Every structure is written in structure tokens, then in C-alpha cells.
Amino acid sequence: MHLHGHTYQHPDGGPRKDTSIVLPGQSLRLEFDADNPGRWLTHCHNLYHGEAGMMATIAYQQ
């Protein structure tokens, strides 16, 4: 999964990133600073999955 407009970190630590592999049936927790207001897309990089609906929008204002 890829998050536009931000970098994030997994709660266990590690490098900041904007893309993580999520295996089938798995979930992902992440932490990011909401410091770039607007409407941001999060989606699967597999086009078939994106077309099937694996996309969402994260939106906020400051």
C-alpha cells in the first residue's frame, strides 16, 4: 500500500517510508504526522487491485 503526501513509520520503529507490502488477509498499523493538510490517496500499487477498489482517501485540514 502507498500513501501520498506523507511518510510514516511502523509502530515497531524502522525507517520512514511511503509504501509497505501488506500480504493477503493481513493488516497494517502505521504512525504519521498529519502535517500536510489536503486530500491524499492511499492505494495498492497493483493496478488490478486499485481498479477493484483498494483505494481510499485521507483528508484533513489544519
Rosetta silent file (secondary structure, phi, psi, omega in degrees, C-alpha in Angstrom):
SEQUENCE: MHLHGHTYQHPDGGPRKDTSIVLPGQSLRLEFDADNPGRWLTHCHNLYHGEAGMMATIAYQQ
SCORE:     score description
SCORE:     0.000 S_00000001
   1 L     0.000  147.375 -176.752    0.000    0.000    0.000 S_00000001
   2 E  -126.539  135.781  178.325    1.152    3.510   -0.799 S_00000001
   3 E  -114.650  120.741  178.476    0.247    6.757    0.977 S_00000001
   4 L   -79.386  149.392  170.163    0.600   10.006   -0.974 S_00000001
   5 L    79.728   -1.756 -176.643    1.755   13.252    0.639 S_00000001
   6 L  -148.287  160.743  162.685    3.277   11.751    3.787 S_00000001
   7 L  -114.620  157.945 -178.111    5.890    9.402    5.115 S_00000001
   8 E  -140.832  172.575  176.962    5.097    7.093    8.002 S_00000001
   9 E  -134.505  144.307  173.817    6.713    4.683   10.375 S_00000001
  10 E   -71.769  146.020 -176.629    5.579    1.311   11.624 S_00000001
  11 L   -56.400  -26.265  179.637    4.898    1.400   15.404 S_00000001
  12 L   -75.429   -8.414 -177.352    7.819   -1.024   15.998 S_00000001
  13 E   106.588 -158.390 -177.684   10.218    1.549   14.514 S_00000001
  14 E    97.452 -177.212 -176.186   12.333    1.288   11.409 S_00000001
  15 E   -71.367  156.492  172.283   12.803    3.735    8.546 S_00000001
  16 E   -76.374  142.874 -177.112   10.196    6.271    7.466 S_00000001
  17 E  -152.570  174.727  175.670    8.545    5.257    4.206 S_00000001
  18 L  -125.237    1.988 -179.800    5.507    5.820    1.990 S_00000001
  19 E  -142.107  136.773  176.315    4.947    2.257    0.742 S_00000001
  20 L  -138.114  146.788  175.125    4.608   -1.076    2.590 S_00000001
  21 L   -82.874  129.061  177.368    3.888   -4.617    1.476 S_00000001
  22 L  -122.569  115.576 -177.563    0.683   -5.981    3.008 S_00000001
  23 L   -75.332  157.947 -179.998    0.109   -9.701    2.491 S_00000001
  24 L   -53.996  135.809  178.379   -3.383  -11.147    1.828 S_00000001
  25 L    76.783    1.494 -179.348   -5.519  -11.249    4.952 S_00000001
  26 L   -98.743  165.728  174.069   -3.057   -9.028    6.848 S_00000001
  27 L  -128.017  169.097 -176.146   -3.484   -5.523    8.205 S_00000001
  28 L  -135.810  129.662  171.502   -1.053   -2.673    8.708 S_00000001
  29 L  -107.282  139.886  177.657   -0.697   -0.153   11.527 S_00000001
  30 L  -147.041  161.980  179.300    1.306    2.964   10.932 S_00000001
  31 E  -125.687  130.544  176.012    2.013    6.300   12.535 S_00000001
  32 L  -145.096  154.276  176.250    2.336    9.559   10.647 S_00000001
  33 L   -84.180  123.815  177.870    2.245   13.270   11.401 S_00000001
  34 L   -82.719   75.574 -174.809   -0.827   14.895    9.876 S_00000001
  35 L  -120.718   17.807  179.973    1.168   17.970    8.873 S_00000001
  36 L  -136.975   76.160 -172.315    0.291   18.260    5.181 S_00000001
  37 L   -58.856  148.622  178.755   -3.426   19.185    5.003 S_00000001
  38 E   146.039 -161.471  177.871   -5.468   18.216    1.987 S_00000001
  39 E  -112.593  119.966 -174.399   -6.939   15.123    0.349 S_00000001
  40 E  -122.458  136.094 -179.156   -4.450   12.279   -0.029 S_00000001
  41 E   -87.696  137.879  167.186   -4.848    8.982   -1.820 S_00000001
  42 E  -121.828  135.087 -172.618   -3.784    5.664   -0.334 S_00000001
  43 E  -158.814  163.840  173.118   -3.849    2.718   -2.718 S_00000001
  44 L   -81.116  139.813  178.673   -2.445   -0.625   -3.763 S_00000001
  45 L   -77.493  -10.359  174.157    0.315   -0.438   -6.394 S_00000001
  46 L   -80.362  114.282 -175.044   -1.184   -3.467   -8.159 S_00000001
  47 H   -56.382  -38.997  178.813   -3.405   -1.850  -10.816 S_00000001
  48 H   -59.292  -44.563  179.909   -5.905   -4.718  -10.754 S_00000001
  49 H   -65.649  -41.272  177.693   -6.370   -4.265   -7.016 S_00000001
  50 H   -60.033  -44.540  178.943   -6.713   -0.495   -7.385 S_00000001
  51 H   -65.897  -26.751  179.653   -9.373   -0.916  -10.038 S_00000001
  52 L   -83.271   -2.218  174.186  -11.153   -3.400   -7.762 S_00000001
  53 L   114.955    4.123  179.450  -11.425   -0.768   -5.028 S_00000001
  54 L   -80.811   62.212  176.246   -8.265   -0.976   -2.941 S_00000001
  55 E  -141.197  148.913  175.791   -8.087    2.816   -2.756 S_00000001
  56 E  -151.073  163.142  177.447   -9.111    5.281   -0.088 S_00000001
  57 E  -115.950  135.746  171.371   -8.750    8.980    0.608 S_00000001
  58 E  -109.203  123.867 -177.139   -7.349   10.504    3.758 S_00000001
  59 E  -134.485  138.643  175.676   -8.458   14.117    4.163 S_00000001
  60 E  -160.284  162.554  176.325   -7.932   16.682    6.906 S_00000001
  61 L  -131.694  158.110  179.277   -7.434   20.398    7.420 S_00000001
  62 L  -109.143    0.000    0.000   -5.472   22.385    9.978 S_00000001
